[in-house]
Amino acid sequence: MNLFFNNISIENIKIGMKASYSQTITDADIKSFAGVSGDRNPVHLDEEYAENSRYKKRIAHGMMTASFFSALFGTKIPGVGCVYVSQSLNFKRPVYVGDTVTAVVEVTQVDLYKNRVFFKTTCKVKNKIVTDGEAEIYIPKIK
Protein backbone atom coordinates (compact mmCIF):
# COMPACT_ATOMS: atom_id res chain seq x y z
CA MET A 1 0.00 0.00 0.00
CA ASN A 2 1.58 3.30 -1.10
CA LEU A 3 0.72 6.45 0.84
CA PHE A 4 0.74 10.07 -0.18
CA PHE A 5 -0.40 11.87 2.96
CA ASN A 6 1.08 14.91 4.61
CA ASN A 7 -0.09 13.73 8.02
CA ILE A 8 -1.40 10.45 9.39
CA SER A 9 -2.20 9.59 13.00
CA ILE A 10 -0.26 6.75 14.58
CA GLU A 11 -3.50 4.81 15.09
CA ASN A 12 -3.95 4.68 11.32
CA ILE A 13 -0.43 3.50 10.53
CA LYS A 14 -0.24 -0.21 9.72
CA ILE A 15 2.61 -2.64 9.12
CA GLY A 16 3.41 -2.82 5.42
CA MET A 17 2.45 0.77 4.56
CA LYS A 18 4.98 2.35 2.18
CA ALA A 19 5.87 5.71 0.70
CA SER A 20 8.45 6.58 -1.95
CA TYR A 21 10.36 9.54 -3.33
CA SER A 22 12.57 9.75 -6.43
CA GLN A 23 15.17 12.31 -7.42
CA THR A 24 17.77 12.46 -10.16
CA ILE A 25 21.12 13.56 -8.74
CA THR A 26 22.65 16.63 -10.37
CA ASP A 27 26.00 18.36 -10.12
CA ALA A 28 24.21 21.25 -8.37
CA ASP A 29 22.72 18.83 -5.80
CA ILE A 30 26.17 17.49 -4.90
CA LYS A 31 27.68 20.97 -4.65
CA SER A 32 24.75 22.20 -2.53
CA PHE A 33 24.98 19.19 -0.24
CA ALA A 34 28.73 19.76 0.16
CA GLY A 35 28.02 23.35 1.16
CA VAL A 36 25.31 22.44 3.66
CA SER A 37 27.10 19.45 5.17
CA GLY A 38 30.64 20.82 5.05
CA ASP A 39 31.80 17.56 3.41
CA ARG A 40 34.02 18.79 0.60
CA ASN A 41 35.76 15.48 -0.01
CA PRO A 42 37.23 15.70 -3.54
CA VAL A 43 35.68 12.35 -4.52
CA HIS A 44 32.39 14.31 -4.57
CA LEU A 45 33.61 17.57 -6.11
CA ASP A 46 36.80 17.10 -8.16
CA GLU A 47 36.56 15.24 -11.50
CA GLU A 48 40.30 14.62 -11.78
CA TYR A 49 40.59 13.31 -8.23
CA ALA A 50 37.53 11.08 -8.69
CA GLU A 51 38.91 9.64 -11.97
CA ASN A 52 41.83 8.23 -9.96
CA SER A 53 39.58 6.80 -7.23
CA ARG A 54 38.04 3.34 -7.17
CA TYR A 55 34.79 4.91 -8.46
CA LYS A 56 36.37 6.42 -11.63
CA LYS A 57 34.06 9.45 -11.50
CA ARG A 58 32.49 11.75 -8.93
CA ILE A 59 30.01 10.22 -6.53
CA ALA A 60 27.19 11.74 -4.50
CA HIS A 61 27.46 11.88 -0.72
CA GLY A 62 25.98 8.76 0.86
CA MET A 63 24.20 10.95 3.37
CA MET A 64 22.44 12.71 0.51
CA THR A 65 20.59 9.52 -0.35
CA ALA A 66 19.85 8.95 3.34
CA SER A 67 18.34 12.44 3.56
CA PHE A 68 15.57 11.32 1.21
CA PHE A 69 14.21 9.18 4.07
CA SER A 70 13.77 12.33 6.13
CA ALA A 71 11.84 13.91 3.26
CA LEU A 72 9.45 10.95 3.24
CA PHE A 73 8.92 10.95 7.00
CA GLY A 74 8.27 14.67 7.18
CA THR A 75 5.98 14.95 4.16
CA LYS A 76 4.32 11.58 3.46
CA ILE A 77 4.31 9.07 6.32
CA PRO A 78 3.79 9.85 9.10
CA GLY A 79 4.06 13.52 8.09
CA VAL A 80 4.15 16.89 9.77
CA GLY A 81 5.50 16.97 13.33
CA CYS A 82 7.27 13.60 13.40
CA VAL A 83 10.82 13.47 14.77
CA TYR A 84 13.69 11.09 14.04
CA VAL A 85 14.75 8.92 16.98
CA SER A 86 17.31 6.77 15.14
CA GLN A 87 18.47 5.63 11.73
CA SER A 88 20.90 2.84 10.82
CA LEU A 89 22.53 3.04 7.40
CA ASN A 90 24.41 0.71 5.08
CA PHE A 91 25.99 2.22 1.96
CA LYS A 92 26.11 -0.58 -0.61
CA ARG A 93 26.91 1.10 -3.95
CA PRO A 94 27.99 4.53 -5.19
CA VAL A 95 25.53 7.04 -6.64
CA TYR A 96 26.71 9.11 -9.60
CA VAL A 97 25.62 12.38 -11.19
CA GLY A 98 22.62 11.55 -13.38
CA ASP A 99 21.47 8.56 -11.33
CA THR A 100 17.82 8.55 -10.29
CA VAL A 101 17.52 7.47 -6.67
CA THR A 102 14.24 6.05 -5.40
CA ALA A 103 13.86 6.04 -1.62
CA VAL A 104 11.23 3.81 0.00
CA VAL A 105 10.17 3.64 3.63
CA GLU A 106 8.07 0.72 4.85
CA VAL A 107 6.41 0.37 8.25
CA THR A 108 7.69 -2.69 10.13
CA GLN A 109 6.39 -2.03 13.66
CA VAL A 110 4.06 0.39 15.47
CA ASP A 111 4.39 1.09 19.20
CA LEU A 112 1.23 2.93 20.29
CA TYR A 113 2.38 3.11 23.91
CA LYS A 114 5.57 5.06 23.10
CA ASN A 115 4.21 6.80 19.96
CA ARG A 116 6.97 5.26 17.85
CA VAL A 117 6.91 3.79 14.36
CA PHE A 118 9.71 1.64 12.95
CA PHE A 119 10.61 1.49 9.27
CA LYS A 120 12.72 -0.43 6.79
CA THR A 121 14.48 2.19 4.65
CA THR A 122 15.86 1.56 1.17
CA CYS A 123 17.30 3.63 -1.68
CA LYS A 124 17.72 2.08 -5.11
CA VAL A 125 19.25 3.08 -8.43
CA LYS A 126 18.23 0.98 -11.44
CA ASN A 127 16.60 -1.50 -9.04
CA LYS A 128 19.87 -2.07 -7.12
CA ILE A 129 20.13 -1.13 -3.45
CA VAL A 130 22.54 1.76 -2.85
CA THR A 131 21.55 2.57 0.75
CA ASP A 132 19.46 0.70 3.29
CA GLY A 133 18.78 0.56 6.99
CA GLU A 134 16.13 0.96 9.66
CA ALA A 135 14.54 4.02 11.23
CA GLU A 136 12.60 4.82 14.39
CA ILE A 137 10.29 7.82 14.31
CA TYR A 138 8.44 9.54 17.16
CA ILE A 139 4.94 10.75 16.34
CA PRO A 140 3.30 13.34 18.58
CA LYS A 141 -0.41 12.93 19.24
CA ILE A 142 -2.60 14.83 16.77
CA LYS A 143 -4.97 17.15 18.58
N, C-alpha and C positions, 0 to 999 in steps of 0.2 A: 504494500500500500504506500504510494507516494503522497507526501503532504506538501501543501503550499500555503501554509497559514503564516500569519505574523504574530500569532499568540494562541497558545492552546493550554488549557489547564492541565495540571498533572493527573487529575482524575480521568481525563480523556486520552491520555497517552497509553498506548498498548505496545507490548513486545512485538517486534517485527515492523513497526512503522518506520518509514524511510523518508529522507529528503536528499536532494542532490543539487549541485551547483557546478557549472562548467565555466572555464575561462581559458582563453588562449594566451600564453605567456609572451609578452613583448619585451623588447630591449628597454623601453621606458618603464615597464613594471619592475624589471630587475634593478635598474638604476634608482627608481623611487624606493624600492624595498631596502636597498643598500643605504640610502640616505636616512630612512626612518629607523632602521635597525642598527646602523653604525657598522655593519659587517661589510667591509670593502675588500674582502678577499679577492685577489686578482683572478681567481678561477671563475668568478661571477662577472667581472668587469673588463678584463683585459684579454682581447682576442689572441694576441701573441703568446701570453702566458698560458692561456687555456689550451692552445694548440699543442703545447709541450706537456700537458697534463695527461693523465690516464683517460680523460673524457674527450680529448681532441678538439673540443670547442667549449665555449662558455656554457655554464650551467646556471639554472635558477637556484636560489637559496632553498634548501629543504624546508626551512621554516615558512617560506612563502606558501608552499602547498599546504602545510599544516594550518596556516591562517584561514584557509577556506572553510575549515571545520567551524571556526568561530563565526564566520559569516552565516553559516547554516543555522547554528544554534541561536544566534541573535535575531535572525529574520524569518526563519521557517519553522523549526521545531526545537525547542518549545517556543521560542520567540522572545519578544520584548521582556526585559527584566531578569532573564536567567543569568547565572554567573558560573563561570568555570570553577570547578573544584580541583580537577586533575586531568591530565592528558598524557598517555604514554605514546611514544612515536618510534617507528622503525622506518628508516629511509632505505628503500630497496633498490631503486634505480635513479639515475639522474634525469632531470627535466631540462630540456633545451628551449631556447628561444623558438617560438613557433609551435611548440607542443600545446595541445589542448588538454588541460587537466580537468577531470571530473571527480569531484569530491562527493562522497556519499556517507551519511550518518544513519545508523540503524539502531533502534532501541533494543537493548538486550535485557534490561531489568528496570523496574520501577519500584522505588521505596517511598511509599506514601507517608510513612511515619517521619522520615527525615527530609521529605521533599526533595529527593534526589532521583535523577534518571541517569542510567548508564547506557553508553553507546559503543558500538563497533564503528570505527572510523577508517575510511579507505579513500585514497586518491589513486586514480588510474590514468594512464596515457596509452591510447591504442589498446585498451582492454588489458594492460599489464599494470600490476600494482607498483606504484612508485613510493607511496607512503601509506602506512597503516598504523593502527593502534587502538586504544580504548580511551573513552572520556567519561568523566562524571560531572554532571551539571546540577547545580542547585536551582530550584524553581520556587520563587516566592509565591505565596497564596494570592490569587487574583481576587480583588475585592469588588 
